[in-house]
Structures are given as C-alpha cells and as structure tokens.
Amino acid sequence: MDESRIKVYGSTGEITIAANATGLRDLAERLLGLADPELRDGYHEHLEGGINLEDGSISLILARDDKL
C-alpha cells in the first residue's frame, strides 16, 4: 500500500484537501473516529505540514462540534 500523502492549500474563500487513495482513507478514518459516540464535544485533531501533511500544506484542524 502507498504511503499516505495529504496536502492542504487554499486562498481566501476556498480550501483544497488533495490526497492519494491512502491519504483519503486516512482522513476518512480520522473523521469516523471523531464521530465516535464516546468522544465529547470539542475533541479535535491537528494536522500539520511536514508532520501529518505534505510540506507546504497549511495546518488543518478536524473538530467535533455537537452544537452544529
């Protein structure tokens, strides 16, 4: 299986999340994890360029907000 590769970039009013198939599955698993009924409102994950995201990516926060 390929290495997970995710890049986040954007401009005013538009953000793009681009990923290979493995990266898309990784994001899907993270989102499913946030939907776990045992997690509380406010739980979140930080994804950073050069760590979980490709170099040059802007930071991405995935957050659970039960008030929405």
Distance bins in CASP14 RR format, pairs under 12 A and 6 or more apart:
PFRMAT RR
TARGET T0000
AUTHOR 0000-0000-0000
RMODE 2
METHOD distances of the structure
MODEL  1
1 20 0 0 0 0 0 1 0 0 0 0 0
1 21 0 0 0 0 1 0 0 0 0 0 0
1 22 1 0 1 0 0 0 0 0 0 0 0
1 23 0 0 0 0 0 1 0 0 0 0 0
1 25 0 0 0 0 1 0 0 0 0 0 0
1 26 0 0 0 0 0 1 0 0 0 0 0
2 19 0 0 0 0 0 1 0 0 0 0 0
2 20 1 0 1 0 0 0 0 0 0 0 0
2 21 1 0 0 1 0 0 0 0 0 0 0
2 22 1 0 1 0 0 0 0 0 0 0 0
2 23 0 0 0 0 1 0 0 0 0 0 0
2 24 0 0 0 0 0 1 0 0 0 0 0
2 25 0 0 0 0 0 1 0 0 0 0 0
2 26 0 0 0 0 0 1 0 0 0 0 0
3 19 0 0 0 0 0 1 0 0 0 0 0
3 20 0 0 0 0 1 0 0 0 0 0 0
3 21 0 0 0 0 0 1 0 0 0 0 0
3 22 1 0 0 1 0 0 0 0 0 0 0
3 23 0 0 0 0 1 0 0 0 0 0 0
3 25 0 0 0 0 0 1 0 0 0 0 0
3 26 0 0 0 0 1 0 0 0 0 0 0
3 52 0 0 0 0 0 1 0 0 0 0 0
3 54 0 0 0 0 0 1 0 0 0 0 0
4 19 1 0 0 1 0 0 0 0 0 0 0
4 20 1 0 0 1 0 0 0 0 0 0 0
4 21 0 0 0 0 1 0 0 0 0 0 0
4 22 1 0 1 0 0 0 0 0 0 0 0
4 23 1 0 1 0 0 0 0 0 0 0 0
4 24 0 0 0 0 1 0 0 0 0 0 0
4 25 1 0 0 1 0 0 0 0 0 0 0
4 26 1 0 1 0 0 0 0 0 0 0 0
4 27 0 0 0 0 1 0 0 0 0 0 0
4 28 0 0 0 0 0 1 0 0 0 0 0
4 29 0 0 0 0 0 1 0 0 0 0 0
4 30 0 0 0 0 0 1 0 0 0 0 0
4 47 0 0 0 0 0 1 0 0 0 0 0
4 51 0 0 0 0 0 1 0 0 0 0 0
4 52 0 0 0 0 1 0 0 0 0 0 0
4 53 0 0 0 0 1 0 0 0 0 0 0
4 54 0 0 0 0 1 0 0 0 0 0 0
5 17 0 0 0 0 0 1 0 0 0 0 0
5 18 0 0 0 0 1 0 0 0 0 0 0
5 19 1 0 0 1 0 0 0 0 0 0 0
5 20 1 0 1 0 0 0 0 0 0 0 0
5 21 0 0 0 0 1 0 0 0 0 0 0
5 22 1 0 0 1 0 0 0 0 0 0 0
5 23 1 0 0 1 0 0 0 0 0 0 0
5 24 0 0 0 0 1 0 0 0 0 0 0
5 25 0 0 0 0 0 1 0 0 0 0 0
5 26 0 0 0 0 1 0 0 0 0 0 0
5 27 0 0 0 0 0 1 0 0 0 0 0
5 49 0 0 0 0 0 1 0 0 0 0 0
5 50 0 0 0 0 0 1 0 0 0 0 0
5 52 0 0 0 0 0 1 0 0 0 0 0
5 53 0 0 0 0 1 0 0 0 0 0 0
5 54 1 0 1 0 0 0 0 0 0 0 0
5 55 0 0 0 0 0 1 0 0 0 0 0
5 57 0 0 0 0 0 1 0 0 0 0 0
6 16 0 0 0 0 0 1 0 0 0 0 0
6 17 1 0 0 1 0 0 0 0 0 0 0
6 18 1 0 0 1 0 0 0 0 0 0 0
6 19 1 0 1 0 0 0 0 0 0 0 0
6 20 0 0 0 0 1 0 0 0 0 0 0
6 21 0 0 0 0 0 1 0 0 0 0 0
6 22 0 0 0 0 1 0 0 0 0 0 0
6 23 1 0 1 0 0 0 0 0 0 0 0
6 24 0 0 0 0 1 0 0 0 0 0 0
6 25 0 0 0 0 0 1 0 0 0 0 0
6 26 1 0 0 1 0 0 0 0 0 0 0
6 27 1 0 0 1 0 0 0 0 0 0 0
6 28 0 0 0 0 0 1 0 0 0 0 0
6 30 0 0 0 0 0 1 0 0 0 0 0
6 47 1 0 0 1 0 0 0 0 0 0 0
6 48 0 0 0 0 0 1 0 0 0 0 0
6 49 0 0 0 0 1 0 0 0 0 0 0
6 50 0 0 0 0 0 1 0 0 0 0 0
6 51 0 0 0 0 0 1 0 0 0 0 0
6 52 1 0 0 1 0 0 0 0 0 0 0
6 53 1 0 1 0 0 0 0 0 0 0 0
6 54 1 0 0 1 0 0 0 0 0 0 0
6 55 0 0 0 0 0 1 0 0 0 0 0
6 56 0 0 0 0 0 1 0 0 0 0 0
6 57 1 0 0 1 0 0 0 0 0 0 0
6 58 0 0 0 0 0 1 0 0 0 0 0
6 59 0 0 0 0 0 1 0 0 0 0 0
6 60 0 0 0 0 1 0 0 0 0 0 0
6 62 0 0 0 0 0 1 0 0 0 0 0
7 15 0 0 0 0 0 1 0 0 0 0 0
7 16 0 0 0 0 1 0 0 0 0 0 0
7 17 1 0 0 1 0 0 0 0 0 0 0
7 18 1 0 1 0 0 0 0 0 0 0 0
7 19 1 0 0 1 0 0 0 0 0 0 0
7 20 0 0 0 0 1 0 0 0 0 0 0
7 23 0 0 0 0 1 0 0 0 0 0 0
7 24 0 0 0 0 0 1 0 0 0 0 0
7 27 0 0 0 0 0 1 0 0 0 0 0
7 47 0 0 0 0 0 1 0 0 0 0 0
7 49 0 0 0 0 1 0 0 0 0 0 0
7 50 0 0 0 0 0 1 0 0 0 0 0
7 52 0 0 0 0 0 1 0 0 0 0 0
7 53 1 0 0 1 0 0 0 0 0 0 0
7 54 1 0 1 0 0 0 0 0 0 0 0
7 55 0 0 0 0 1 0 0 0 0 0 0
7 56 1 0 0 1 0 0 0 0 0 0 0
7 57 1 0 1 0 0 0 0 0 0 0 0
7 58 0 0 0 0 1 0 0 0 0 0 0
7 60 0 0 0 0 0 1 0 0 0 0 0
8 14 0 0 0 0 0 1 0 0 0 0 0
8 15 1 0 0 1 0 0 0 0 0 0 0
8 16 1 0 0 1 0 0 0 0 0 0 0
8 17 1 0 1 0 0 0 0 0 0 0 0
8 18 1 0 0 1 0 0 0 0 0 0 0
8 19 0 0 0 0 1 0 0 0 0 0 0
8 23 0 0 0 0 0 1 0 0 0 0 0
8 27 0 0 0 0 0 1 0 0 0 0 0
8 46 0 0 0 0 0 1 0 0 0 0 0
8 47 1 0 0 1 0 0 0 0 0 0 0
8 48 0 0 0 0 1 0 0 0 0 0 0
8 49 1 0 0 1 0 0 0 0 0 0 0
8 50 0 0 0 0 0 1 0 0 0 0 0
8 52 0 0 0 0 1 0 0 0 0 0 0
8 53 1 0 1 0 0 0 0 0 0 0 0
8 54 0 0 0 0 1 0 0 0 0 0 0
8 55 0 0 0 0 0 1 0 0 0 0 0
8 56 0 0 0 0 1 0 0 0 0 0 0
8 57 1 0 1 0 0 0 0 0 0 0 0
8 58 1 0 1 0 0 0 0 0 0 0 0
8 59 1 0 0 1 0 0 0 0 0 0 0
8 60 1 0 1 0 0 0 0 0 0 0 0
8 61 0 0 0 0 0 1 0 0 0 0 0
8 62 0 0 0 0 0 1 0 0 0 0 0
9 15 1 0 0 1 0 0 0 0 0 0 0
9 16 1 0 1 0 0 0 0 0 0 0 0
9 17 0 0 0 0 1 0 0 0 0 0 0
9 18 1 0 0 1 0 0 0 0 0 0 0
9 19 0 0 0 0 0 1 0 0 0 0 0
9 49 0 0 0 0 0 1 0 0 0 0 0
9 53 0 0 0 0 1 0 0 0 0 0 0
9 54 0 0 0 0 1 0 0 0 0 0 0
9 55 0 0 0 0 0 1 0 0 0 0 0
9 56 1 0 0 1 0 0 0 0 0 0 0
9 57 1 0 0 1 0 0 0 0 0 0 0
9 58 1 0 0 1 0 0 0 0 0 0 0
9 59 0 0 0 0 0 1 0 0 0 0 0
9 60 0 0 0 0 0 1 0 0 0 0 0
10 16 1 0 1 0 0 0 0 0 0 0 0
10 17 0 0 0 0 1 0 0 0 0 0 0
10 18 0 0 0 0 0 1 0 0 0 0 0
10 56 0 0 0 0 0 1 0 0 0 0 0
10 57 0 0 0 0 1 0 0 0 0 0 0
10 58 1 0 0 1 0 0 0 0 0 0 0
10 59 0 0 0 0 0 1 0 0 0 0 0
10 60 0 0 0 0 0 1 0 0 0 0 0
11 58 0 0 0 0 0 1 0 0 0 0 0
14 58 0 0 0 0 0 1 0 0 0 0 0
15 57 0 0 0 0 0 1 0 0 0 0 0
15 58 1 0 0 1 0 0 0 0 0 0 0
15 59 0 0 0 0 0 1 0 0 0 0 0
15 60 0 0 0 0 1 0 0 0 0 0 0
15 61 0 0 0 0 0 1 0 0 0 0 0
16 57 0 0 0 0 0 1 0 0 0 0 0
16 58 0 0 0 0 1 0 0 0 0 0 0
16 60 0 0 0 0 0 1 0 0 0 0 0
17 23 0 0 0 0 1 0 0 0 0 0 0
17 24 0 0 0 0 1 0 0 0 0 0 0
17 26 0 0 0 0 0 1 0 0 0 0 0
17 27 1 0 0 1 0 0 0 0 0 0 0
17 28 0 0 0 0 0 1 0 0 0 0 0
17 30 0 0 0 0 0 1 0 0 0 0 0
17 31 0 0 0 0 0 1 0 0 0 0 0
17 47 0 0 0 0 1 0 0 0 0 0 0
17 53 0 0 0 0 1 0 0 0 0 0 0
17 54 0 0 0 0 0 1 0 0 0 0 0
17 57 0 0 0 0 1 0 0 0 0 0 0
17 58 0 0 0 0 0 1 0 0 0 0 0
17 60 1 0 0 1 0 0 0 0 0 0 0
17 62 0 0 0 0 0 1 0 0 0 0 0
18 24 0 0 0 0 1 0 0 0 0 0 0
18 27 0 0 0 0 0 1 0 0 0 0 0
18 53 0 0 0 0 0 1 0 0 0 0 0
18 54 0 0 0 0 1 0 0 0 0 0 0
18 56 0 0 0 0 0 1 0 0 0 0 0
18 57 0 0 0 0 1 0 0 0 0 0 0
18 60 0 0 0 0 0 1 0 0 0 0 0
19 25 0 0 0 0 1 0 0 0 0 0 0
19 26 1 0 0 1 0 0 0 0 0 0 0
19 27 1 0 0 1 0 0 0 0 0 0 0
19 28 0 0 0 0 1 0 0 0 0 0 0
19 30 0 0 0 0 0 1 0 0 0 0 0
19 47 0 0 0 0 0 1 0 0 0 0 0
19 52 0 0 0 0 0 1 0 0 0 0 0
19 53 0 0 0 0 1 0 0 0 0 0 0
19 54 0 0 0 0 1 0 0 0 0 0 0
19 57 0 0 0 0 0 1 0 0 0 0 0
19 60 0 0 0 0 0 1 0 0 0 0 0
20 26 0 0 0 0 1 0 0 0 0 0 0
20 27 0 0 0 0 0 1 0 0 0 0 0
20 54 0 0 0 0 0 1 0 0 0 0 0
21 27 0 0 0 0 0 1 0 0 0 0 0
21 28 0 0 0 0 0 1 0 0 0 0 0
22 28 0 0 0 0 0 1 0 0 0 0 0
22 29 0 0 0 0 0 1 0 0 0 0 0
23 29 0 0 0 0 1 0 0 0 0 0 0
23 30 0 0 0 0 1 0 0 0 0 0 0
23 47 0 0 0 0 0 1 0 0 0 0 0
23 52 0 0 0 0 1 0 0 0 0 0 0
23 53 0 0 0 0 1 0 0 0 0 0 0
23 54 0 0 0 0 0 1 0 0 0 0 0
24 30 0 0 0 0 0 1 0 0 0 0 0
24 31 0 0 0 0 0 1 0 0 0 0 0
25 31 0 0 0 0 0 1 0 0 0 0 0
25 32 0 0 0 0 0 1 0 0 0 0 0
26 32 0 0 0 0 0 1 0 0 0 0 0
26 33 0 0 0 0 0 1 0 0 0 0 0
26 45 0 0 0 0 0 1 0 0 0 0 0
26 47 0 0 0 0 1 0 0 0 0 0 0
26 52 0 0 0 0 1 0 0 0 0 0 0
26 53 0 0 0 0 0 1 0 0 0 0 0
26 62 0 0 0 0 0 1 0 0 0 0 0
27 33 0 0 0 0 0 1 0 0 0 0 0
27 34 0 0 0 0 0 1 0 0 0 0 0
27 45 0 0 0 0 0 1 0 0 0 0 0
27 47 0 0 0 0 1 0 0 0 0 0 0
27 52 0 0 0 0 1 0 0 0 0 0 0
27 53 0 0 0 0 0 1 0 0 0 0 0
27 60 0 0 0 0 1 0 0 0 0 0 0
27 62 0 0 0 0 1 0 0 0 0 0 0
28 34 0 0 0 0 0 1 0 0 0 0 0
28 35 0 0 0 0 0 1 0 0 0 0 0
28 62 0 0 0 0 0 1 0 0 0 0 0
29 35 0 0 0 0 0 1 0 0 0 0 0
29 36 0 0 0 0 0 1 0 0 0 0 0
29 45 0 0 0 0 0 1 0 0 0 0 0
29 62 0 0 0 0 0 1 0 0 0 0 0
30 36 0 0 0 0 0 1 0 0 0 0 0
30 39 0 0 0 0 0 1 0 0 0 0 0
30 43 0 0 0 0 0 1 0 0 0 0 0
30 44 0 0 0 0 0 1 0 0 0 0 0
30 45 1 0 0 1 0 0 0 0 0 0 0
30 46 0 0 0 0 0 1 0 0 0 0 0
30 47 0 0 0 0 1 0 0 0 0 0 0
30 52 0 0 0 0 1 0 0 0 0 0 0
30 53 0 0 0 0 0 1 0 0 0 0 0
30 60 0 0 0 0 0 1 0 0 0 0 0
30 61 0 0 0 0 0 1 0 0 0 0 0
30 62 1 0 1 0 0 0 0 0 0 0 0
30 63 0 0 0 0 0 1 0 0 0 0 0
30 64 0 0 0 0 0 1 0 0 0 0 0
31 39 0 0 0 0 0 1 0 0 0 0 0
31 43 0 0 0 0 0 1 0 0 0 0 0
31 44 0 0 0 0 0 1 0 0 0 0 0
31 45 0 0 0 0 1 0 0 0 0 0 0
31 47 0 0 0 0 0 1 0 0 0 0 0
31 60 0 0 0 0 0 1 0 0 0 0 0
31 62 1 0 0 1 0 0 0 0 0 0 0
31 63 0 0 0 0 0 1 0 0 0 0 0
31 64 0 0 0 0 1 0 0 0 0 0 0
32 39 0 0 0 0 0 1 0 0 0 0 0
32 62 0 0 0 0 0 1 0 0 0 0 0
32 64 0 0 0 0 0 1 0 0 0 0 0
33 39 1 0 0 1 0 0 0 0 0 0 0
33 43 0 0 0 0 1 0 0 0 0 0 0
33 44 0 0 0 0 0 1 0 0 0 0 0
33 45 0 0 0 0 1 0 0 0 0 0 0
33 62 0 0 0 0 1 0 0 0 0 0 0
33 64 0 0 0 0 1 0 0 0 0 0 0
34 40 0 0 0 0 0 1 0 0 0 0 0
34 41 0 0 0 0 0 1 0 0 0 0 0
34 42 0 0 0 0 1 0 0 0 0 0 0
34 43 1 0 0 1 0 0 0 0 0 0 0
34 44 1 0 0 1 0 0 0 0 0 0 0
34 45 1 0 0 1 0 0 0 0 0 0 0
34 61 0 0 0 0 0 1 0 0 0 0 0
34 62 1 0 1 0 0 0 0 0 0 0 0
34 63 1 0 0 1 0 0 0 0 0 0 0
34 64 1 0 1 0 0 0 0 0 0 0 0
34 65 0 0 0 0 1 0 0 0 0 0 0
34 66 0 0 0 0 0 1 0 0 0 0 0
35 43 0 0 0 0 0 1 0 0 0 0 0
35 62 0 0 0 0 0 1 0 0 0 0 0
35 63 0 0 0 0 0 1 0 0 0 0 0
35 64 1 0 0 1 0 0 0 0 0 0 0
35 65 0 0 0 0 0 1 0 0 0 0 0
35 66 0 0 0 0 0 1 0 0 0 0 0
36 43 0 0 0 0 1 0 0 0 0 0 0
36 64 0 0 0 0 1 0 0 0 0 0 0
37 43 0 0 0 0 0 1 0 0 0 0 0
37 64 0 0 0 0 0 1 0 0 0 0 0
37 66 0 0 0 0 0 1 0 0 0 0 0
38 64 0 0 0 0 0 1 0 0 0 0 0
39 45 0 0 0 0 0 1 0 0 0 0 0
39 62 0 0 0 0 0 1 0 0 0 0 0
39 63 0 0 0 0 0 1 0 0 0 0 0
39 64 1 0 0 1 0 0 0 0 0 0 0
39 65 0 0 0 0 0 1 0 0 0 0 0
39 66 0 0 0 0 1 0 0 0 0 0 0
40 63 0 0 0 0 0 1 0 0 0 0 0
40 64 1 0 0 1 0 0 0 0 0 0 0
40 65 0 0 0 0 0 1 0 0 0 0 0
40 66 0 0 0 0 1 0 0 0 0 0 0
41 63 0 0 0 0 1 0 0 0 0 0 0
41 64 1 0 0 1 0 0 0 0 0 0 0
41 65 1 0 0 1 0 0 0 0 0 0 0
41 66 1 0 1 0 0 0 0 0 0 0 0
41 67 1 0 0 1 0 0 0 0 0 0 0
41 68 0 0 0 0 1 0 0 0 0 0 0
42 61 0 0 0 0 0 1 0 0 0 0 0
42 62 0 0 0 0 0 1 0 0 0 0 0
42 63 1 0 0 1 0 0 0 0 0 0 0
42 64 1 0 1 0 0 0 0 0 0 0 0
42 65 1 0 0 1 0 0 0 0 0 0 0
42 66 1 0 0 1 0 0 0 0 0 0 0
42 67 0 0 0 0 1 0 0 0 0 0 0
42 68 0 0 0 0 0 1 0 0 0 0 0
43 61 0 0 0 0 0 1 0 0 0 0 0
43 62 0 0 0 0 1 0 0 0 0 0 0
43 63 1 0 0 1 0 0 0 0 0 0 0
43 64 1 0 1 0 0 0 0 0 0 0 0
43 65 0 0 0 0 1 0 0 0 0 0 0
43 66 0 0 0 0 1 0 0 0 0 0 0
44 59 0 0 0 0 0 1 0 0 0 0 0
44 60 0 0 0 0 0 1 0 0 0 0 0
44 61 1 0 1 0 0 0 0 0 0 0 0
44 62 1 0 0 1 0 0 0 0 0 0 0
44 63 1 1 0 0 0 0 0 0 0 0 0
44 64 1 0 0 1 0 0 0 0 0 0 0
44 65 0 0 0 0 1 0 0 0 0 0 0
45 51 0 0 0 0 0 1 0 0 0 0 0
45 52 0 0 0 0 1 0 0 0 0 0 0
45 53 0 0 0 0 0 1 0 0 0 0 0
45 59 0 0 0 0 0 1 0 0 0 0 0
45 60 0 0 0 0 1 0 0 0 0 0 0
45 61 1 0 0 1 0 0 0 0 0 0 0
45 62 1 0 1 0 0 0 0 0 0 0 0
45 63 1 0 0 1 0 0 0 0 0 0 0
45 64 0 0 0 0 1 0 0 0 0 0 0
46 52 0 0 0 0 1 0 0 0 0 0 0
46 53 0 0 0 0 0 1 0 0 0 0 0
46 58 0 0 0 0 0 1 0 0 0 0 0
46 59 1 0 0 1 0 0 0 0 0 0 0
46 60 1 0 0 1 0 0 0 0 0 0 0
46 61 1 0 1 0 0 0 0 0 0 0 0
46 62 0 0 0 0 1 0 0 0 0 0 0
46 63 0 0 0 0 1 0 0 0 0 0 0
47 53 1 0 1 0 0 0 0 0 0 0 0
47 54 0 0 0 0 0 1 0 0 0 0 0
47 57 1 0 0 1 0 0 0 0 0 0 0
47 58 0 0 0 0 1 0 0 0 0 0 0
47 59 1 0 0 1 0 0 0 0 0 0 0
47 60 1 0 1 0 0 0 0 0 0 0 0
47 61 1 0 0 1 0 0 0 0 0 0 0
47 62 1 0 0 1 0 0 0 0 0 0 0
47 63 0 0 0 0 0 1 0 0 0 0 0
48 54 0 0 0 0 0 1 0 0 0 0 0
48 55 0 0 0 0 0 1 0 0 0 0 0
48 56 0 0 0 0 0 1 0 0 0 0 0
48 57 1 0 0 1 0 0 0 0 0 0 0
48 58 0 0 0 0 1 0 0 0 0 0 0
48 59 1 0 1 0 0 0 0 0 0 0 0
48 60 0 0 0 0 1 0 0 0 0 0 0
48 61 0 0 0 0 1 0 0 0 0 0 0
49 55 1 0 0 1 0 0 0 0 0 0 0
49 56 1 0 1 0 0 0 0 0 0 0 0
49 57 1 0 1 0 0 0 0 0 0 0 0
49 58 1 0 0 1 0 0 0 0 0 0 0
49 59 1 0 0 1 0 0 0 0 0 0 0
49 60 0 0 0 0 1 0 0 0 0 0 0
50 56 1 0 0 1 0 0 0 0 0 0 0
50 57 1 0 0 1 0 0 0 0 0 0 0
50 58 0 0 0 0 0 1 0 0 0 0 0
50 59 0 0 0 0 0 1 0 0 0 0 0
50 60 0 0 0 0 0 1 0 0 0 0 0
51 57 0 0 0 0 1 0 0 0 0 0 0
51 59 0 0 0 0 1 0 0 0 0 0 0
51 60 0 0 0 0 0 1 0 0 0 0 0
52 59 0 0 0 0 1 0 0 0 0 0 0
52 60 0 0 0 0 1 0 0 0 0 0 0
52 61 0 0 0 0 0 1 0 0 0 0 0
52 62 0 0 0 0 0 1 0 0 0 0 0
53 59 1 0 0 1 0 0 0 0 0 0 0
53 60 1 0 0 1 0 0 0 0 0 0 0
53 61 0 0 0 0 0 1 0 0 0 0 0
53 62 0 0 0 0 0 1 0 0 0 0 0
54 60 0 0 0 0 0 1 0 0 0 0 0
END
